Amino acid sequence: MTRLRLGGAQDSAGRFQVGRALLNLHTLCGLLAWGIWVWFLIFDKDVMLGGALGGIIALALWWIVAIIGLLILSRWLPSHGRHAQPVVLDTWSEGPGLSVLAHVGMLVGVIVFTYAYWTSAV
């Protein structure tokens, strides 16, 4: 969803531009985290990345995705001053509501995943 909102637009929503490298890293880590996490949940511990190492790698990638997502979300933070940029709204949500829901939800999900892994629930 983040790629769709920020990928092709010159005037992306918020106050600041998000670099393409940060957006690519967010997408790559998200795809890898999802793939490794599903692999970890489905396959036995004997299969490569099915044991503890797979879970740890996936959780690390989930945390990277959540942190980068929150950094991307920071483009909505208010800025004050003479040279402050005006807010650019988009047609999807007319504000940061959808982005807040997605990125804070991702942070909560990562906390739940980490707790579940730590307590051996998965």
VOGU-3710 file (C-alpha; in Angstrom, 3 decimals, decimal comma):
1> mtrlrlggaq> 0,000/0,000/0,000  2,854/2,371/0,816  4,344/1,830/-2,639  1,022/2,720/-4,263  0,652/5,904/-2,224  4,209/7,120/-2,621  5,719/5,240/-5,551  4,795/7,291/-8,586  3,687/10,616/-7,142  5,923/13,661/-7,348
11> dsagrfqvgr> 3,903/15,503/-4,704  3,336/12,710/-2,228  1,030/13,263/0,712  2,405/14,890/3,838  4,977/17,608/4,334  8,144/15,857/3,195  9,245/13,700/0,276  10,160/10,105/0,978  13,238/8,824/-0,816  12,881/5,930/-3,226
21> allnlhtlcg> 15,642/3,975/-1,426  13,697/4,070/1,853  10,530/3,004/0,065  12,367/0,133/-1,680  13,914/-1,015/1,608  10,466/-0,937/3,262  9,003/-3,087/0,485  11,926/-5,524/0,275  12,095/-6,104/4,032  8,319/-6,515/4,174
31> llawgiwvwf> 8,281/-9,156/1,450  11,217/-11,018/2,981  9,710/-10,841/6,483  6,381/-12,156/5,267  7,963/-14,981/3,280  10,358/-16,128/6,001  7,670/-15,852/8,708  5,249/-18,015/6,705  8,071/-20,498/5,996  8,910/-20,544/9,730
41> lifdkdvmlg> 5,286/-21,208/10,698  4,573/-23,909/8,102  7,717/-26,047/7,965  9,372/-28,248/10,580  12,341/-27,201/12,645  14,587/-29,499/10,596  14,054/-27,507/7,383  16,348/-24,548/6,698  14,851/-21,348/8,198  12,136/-23,457/9,832
51> galggiiala> 13,797/-23,410/13,238  14,765/-20,699/15,672  17,027/-18,942/13,154  14,156/-18,435/10,710  11,954/-16,961/13,424  14,673/-14,584/14,588  15,449/-13,421/11,035  11,762/-12,898/10,289  11,216/-10,948/13,520  14,230/-8,749/12,816
61> lwwivaiigl> 12,844/-7,990/9,355  9,372/-7,287/10,817  10,938/-4,781/13,236  12,815/-3,102/10,362  9,560/-2,837/8,373  7,727/-1,328/11,351  10,468/1,212/12,093  10,818/2,273/8,463  7,024/2,542/8,242  6,977/4,865/11,240
71> lilsrwlpsh> 9,768/6,920/9,682  7,716/7,197/6,501  4,705/8,163/8,621  6,726/10,995/10,172  6,244/12,957/6,941  2,920/14,075/8,462  4,486/15,653/11,567  3,686/19,341/11,787  6,465/21,769/11,013  6,440/25,397/12,036
81> grhaqpvvld> 8,438/28,315/10,832  8,789/30,753/8,014  9,951/28,199/5,444  7,657/25,343/6,507  6,152/23,319/3,667  2,367/23,210/3,340  0,572/19,877/3,770  -0,114/18,024/0,514  -3,276/15,920/0,744  -4,014/12,899/-1,372
91> twsegpglsv> -7,342/11,591/-2,630  -7,269/8,319/-0,696  -7,790/9,568/2,800  -7,469/13,364/2,853  -4,918/13,020/5,609  -2,728/10,571/7,481  -5,504/8,373/8,912  -4,931/5,387/6,642  -1,163/5,585/7,108  -1,480/5,845/10,895
101> lahvgmlvgv> -3,778/2,815/10,965  -1,400/0,761/8,812  1,904/1,643/10,463  0,760/1,688/14,078  -1,082/-1,566/13,362  2,166/-3,019/12,005  3,985/-1,963/15,184  1,327/-3,632/17,358  1,491/-6,749/15,170  5,275/-6,943/15,486
111> ivftyaywts> 5,008/-6,610/19,263  2,481/-9,472/19,308  4,698/-11,596/17,007  7,712/-10,959/19,239  5,759/-11,824/22,396  4,405/-15,001/20,782  7,893/-16,055/19,695  9,469/-15,180/23,040  6,881/-17,205/24,996  7,126/-20,135/22,524
121> av> 3,488/-19,774/21,468  4,538/-20,383/17,855
//
